[in-house]
């Protein structure tokens, strides 16, 4: 999971310097990687018999929906949405639910 988190962080960091025409594709790549990460994480939780799986999965779905609806369709708006809004959603999830799950 740490490698997954590092890939997500790298995609978010790339948004800071990406050329404006590349931002929509970067956003789509980030959402796809986030969905793949959640699928791997949920499979791991299933294999371990994690009792809070359904709640955790619901949080994943909410986070994905919010990430998909990143914000304004302007390049600056999308750059801020990736670098601030989506970054904060992911960080909050990792620091709370993922930390509790790992424990």
C-alpha positions in Angstrom: 0.0 0.0 0.0 2.9 2.4 0.7 4.0 2.0 -3.0 0.5 2.8 -4.1 0.4 5.9 -1.9 3.8 7.0 -3.4 2.4 6.6 -6.9 -0.6 8.8 -6.0 1.6 11.4 -4.4 3.8 11.5 -7.5 0.8 12.1 -9.8 -0.4 14.9 -7.5 3.0 16.4 -7.5 3.2 16.2 -11.3 0.1 18.5 -11.5 2.1 21.4 -10.1 4.4 21.6 -13.2 2.3 19.8 -15.9 1.6 21.8 -19.0 -2.0 23.0 -19.0 -3.1 20.8 -21.9 -1.8 17.7 -20.0 -3.9 18.4 -16.9 -7.1 16.6 -18.0 -5.2 13.4 -18.9 -3.2 13.6 -15.6 -6.5 14.0 -13.7 -7.9 10.9 -15.4 -4.7 9.0 -14.7 -4.9 10.0 -11.0 -8.5 8.9 -10.7 -7.8 5.6 -12.4 -4.8 4.9 -10.2 -6.9 5.8 -7.1 -9.6 3.4 -8.2 -7.0 0.6 -8.8 -5.4 1.3 -5.4 -8.8 1.1 -3.7 -9.5 -2.2 -5.4 -6.2 -3.7 -4.3 -6.7 -2.4 -0.7 -10.2 -3.8 -0.6 -8.9 -7.2 -1.8 -6.3 -7.2 1.0 -8.9 -6.3 3.6 -11.2 -9.1 2.3 -8.3 -11.6 2.5 -7.7 -10.5 6.1 -11.3 -10.6 7.1 -11.3 -6.9 8.0 -14.6 -6.3 9.9 -15.0 -2.7 8.8 -14.7 -3.5 5.1 -18.1 -2.1 4.0 -17.6 1.2 5.8 -14.2 1.5 4.3 -15.5 0.7 0.8 -18.2 3.3 1.2 -15.5 5.9 2.0 -13.6 4.9 -1.0 -16.6 5.4 -3.2 -17.2 8.9 -1.8 -13.6 9.8 -2.2 -13.6 8.6 -5.9 -16.8 10.5 -6.7 -15.2 13.7 -5.2 -12.0 13.1 -7.1 -13.8 12.6 -10.4 -15.7 15.9 -9.9 -12.5 17.8 -9.4 -13.7 21.3 -10.0 -13.6 24.0 -12.6 -12.8 22.9 -16.1 -10.2 25.7 -16.4 -6.5 24.6 -16.3 -5.9 26.6 -13.2 -9.0 25.2 -11.5 -8.1 21.7 -12.4 -4.5 22.2 -11.2 -5.7 23.5 -7.8 -8.3 20.7 -7.6 -5.6 18.0 -8.0 -2.9 19.7 -5.9 -5.1 20.8 -3.1 -8.6 19.2 -3.0 -7.8 15.7 -4.2 -4.5 15.7 -2.3 -6.3 16.6 0.9 -8.9 14.0 0.4 -6.3 11.3 -0.1 -4.1 12.5 2.8 -7.0 12.6 5.2 -8.1 9.1 4.2 -4.6 7.7 4.6 -4.1 9.3 7.9 -7.4 8.3 9.4 -9.1 5.2 7.9 -6.0 3.6 6.4 -4.1 4.1 9.7 -7.0 2.6 11.7 -7.2 -0.3 9.2 -3.5 -1.1 9.4 -3.6 -1.1 13.2 
